[in-house]
Amino acid sequence: MNLSVISVVVVLLIISNIFMTFAWYGHLKDLAAKPWLIAVVVSWLIAFFEYLVQVPANRYGFANKMELGQLKIIQEVVTLAVFVPFSVYYMQRPVNLNFLWAGLCMCGAVYFIFRS
């Protein structure tokens, strides 16, 4: 597998996941006092930008011979890597060992999905 292909996919998925994380969870902090319908509309607007990056990332990876499972595991690793700082710094949630254990499980998933 070409490392530059993986790098492009990872960078695009990081950008995508920043939008996704704010669309999924940002309203819990920023729009908590607003009606849920407002949160839905704002989240959809944010998610639009997520899809503008996520779809090209997956298409590029798939067109360059990445397996579907590899794309999915990269997505999950990137999701966790974006979610932890978001949770700690933006949502002011405490760090706990569960993040470490989840990360170690994801390392195992990456190993198994990418081994030849």
N, C-alpha and C positions, 0 to 999 in steps of 0.2 A: 504494500500500500504506500502510495506516494505521500510523504510527510507534508508537502505543501498543500495537497488537497485537504488533508485532515486539518491543517492550520486554518485554511480559509473557512472551512465548515465550522470549526470551533469559534472563530472570531465572529462570524455571522450569527451563530447560535447564542453567543454571549449577549450580543446586541439585542437579539430577539427576546431573550429571556429577561433582560432588564425591563423591557416593555411589558412582557407577560406577567412578571411578578407584580409590577405596579397595577396592572389591570386586574389581577386576581385578588390582591391583598391590600393595595394602597388605599382603597375606599374605606377599609376598616378603621383607618386612622383619620384620613382627610375628609371623608364624607359621612362619618358616623352619625351626625346630627341631621343629615338630609334623608329624604324618603328613599327607599331602596330603588325605586325606578330611576332616580337621578344617578345613583351609583351604577346601575346597569348601563345607562347610556354613556356615561363617562368611561366606564370599563370597556365598552364596545369600541369607543373612539380610540382608546389607547391600544386595544388589541388589533385594530386595523393596521397600525404601524408595526406591531409584532409580526403579523402575517406577511407584511412587505419584505421582511428580512428572513423569516423562518422558511418560507416556501422556496426562495432561491437557494438558501443554504442546503436544504435537503435535495433539491433537484440537482445542484452542482455535485454534491457528494455522490448521489446515485448515478449520475451520468459519468462520473469518474471512477466507477467500479467499486464504490463502497456498498457493503451489504446493508439491507434494511435493518437488521439487528444491530449492526455497528452504529448506524445513524441514531437509532433509538437509545442505545446505551450512552452515546455521547450527549444526546439531549438530556438524559437524566442526570448525568454527572454535571453538566453545565447548569442545569436547574438547581441542583444542590449548592453548587459553587456560587451562584448568584443569590440564592435564597438566604443562605447563612448570613452574609454581610447585611442584606436587606433587613432581615429579622433583628439582628443585633443593633445596627446603627440607625436604621430608619424607624423601625417599629419599637425600638428600645426594649427588646426581649433579652433575657439573660442567656448567656452561653451555657450549654450543658454538654455532658459527655455523649448524649445521643447524637449530636452532630458528628462527632468523631467516629462513633460506631457506624453510622449511616455512610460516612465517607469511606471507611474501610471496606464496607460491603460493596460500595460502588467500585472501588479499586479491583476487587475480585471479579465483579461483573465485566469490567473493561478487559481484564486479563483473559477471561474465558471467551469473550466475544471476538477478541482480536488475535488469539493464538491460532497458528496455522494447523 
